[in-house]
Amino acid sequence: MDRAKIKRELENLAAAGLPAEPVQEKAPVEVQAEGEAGGKEKAKKAEEAPRKNGLIETEYAKRGAHLDVQINPDQVVRAAEILDGEGMTLEMVTGVDWIKDGQLEVIYDYSHAGGQLFRVVVRARVDRNKPDIPTVCHIYGGANWHERETWEMLGINFAGHPQLEHFLLPEDADFYPLRKDFKP
Amino acid sequence: MSSLAQSHLRETFELNIGPQHPATHGVLRIKVVMDGEYIDRAEPILGYIHRMHEKMGENRTWNQFWPNMGRLDYLSAIAYNHCYAGLVERAMEIVVPERAEYIRVITAELNRIQSHLLGFGAYIMDLGGFTPLMYAMDEREQILDLLESVTGSRLTYCYFRFGGVYNDIDDDFITGTRAFIKRFRPQIPIYHKLVTGNVILMDRLIGVGPVSAEMCRKYGATGPVLRGSGVNYDIRRNEPYSVYPELDFDIPVYKECDSMARYMVRMDEMVQSCRIIEQALDKLPEGPVMAEKVPKALKPPKGDFHFAVEAARGTFSMRTVSDGTNTSYRMRLRSPTYSNVSLFEEASRGMLLSDALAFLGSLDPVIPEMDR
């Protein structure tokens, strides 16, 4: 496993995904906010805005991960290929509902299978109204159950998944219990 | 695969194993497509005991979530306690007193021994031998009594707190634990004499259920399954937490990749756990068992936190997303047998049905932990 190589490749991947539409769309909105409100409010807004794509080196002792990278949803397969090539294992796939941003986040936790202490978190955000993301099942067989669970709990559609059927919930469940607007 | 399967005469039928079948160790159902005596496809079906622990994590305060930790893997609940404690302590940057960390390790390793003992007894019972379960239960009872005296419960432990443990151990516990180790050590060779050398057991386990290291990596399998495939990986060593780096113990690894290797890893781990407990008892420092100034209403800072421990069945890890309030925004529980059993479908293809059950037992599934 080559830590520097993983970092470099994921950094490039995140940078390649940066000039996507959301950034360009957002630019005029920010200018407007600057004109209307004071600096303090602007800073608060910037803090609450969803995180931009990119790689952050996190402190393991504080966060439990070494690298934290956010990429576009269509890049998760490439990220899985990079990490697979370096002997990493996919430990879990999960999701978070960011209802305020109108987004769902998919989180992939990777660790090194050979026993070196290196944890990588890959995350991607999808639109809440159209939560599509490609599956990584063909690279990591273990992603099958994790993605299936994430689909039924949060309604994230893993395109290309062989069996998106109910798993832990009853067969007739027509709700996504881990979404924040779920009412029992 | 059988020659029949490849011929045009191929005729398959469906068979349900479980959800009420003793060999599935609980309410696991396996839908099997059989081709004669051989398995064409075996699909584990989960969810019979799903309780939505992750949602409970979102609508309870951090302290209120404690009891849930005893109800995931009911056989190695203390390791789960350890993970949750570690997670929130990492987020809040709480420093735990050394005595508390030693007590955590002692109880966690006692818990690991009793989990492996039941795993051993139940596994041999799956294979048709009833007597070893009685031997295992006899020893396990001693551990449950010891843990009951200090934690207050026999199975669903809720013993740790953020910043330490809620109850200090006393001299009775220490002498009792030492006496138990002394009594238990000579038992393991008896188990090996009684069970491991048995020719029927060897025929049923050796070479059955091959799981390569590469397959473990692809499926995220950990614990004895991974170590039975020749990979020296143990969170206690590779991602040290608590006071494990100060203790001297070996990680048993077997290269055979079969059910026997996984069985042997568990047997050897019990010996190593005894070593850990003895050393921890020797080194046990004096002092408090709770950190000072741990706030009653916890509000960890915003952000993502991750913590992993080595439970009896492999890596248990938790990821929480905190939004700075008194409840978690998202609580993710990654249970080891969920990943371990997910490789069953691929690994059992073309296997004899009776071999597949011997293989499933060697994965040592605990259903409440898979379903959460």
Interface residues (C-beta under 8 A of the other chain):
Chain A: A61 K62 R63 G64 A65 D68 G87 T89 L90 E91 M92 T94 V96 D97 I107 D109 S111 A113 G114 G115 Q116 L117 R119 V121 Y140 G141 G142 N144 W145 M153 H166 F167 L168 L169 P170 P177 L178
Chain B: L46 G47 H50 M52 E54 K55 E58 L87 R90 E93 A213 M215 C216 R217 K218 Y219 G220 A221 V231 N232 Y233 R237 N238 E239 G303 D304 F305 H306 F307 A308 T315 S317 R319 V321 Y329 R330 R332 R334 Y338 S339 S342 L343 E346 D371 R372
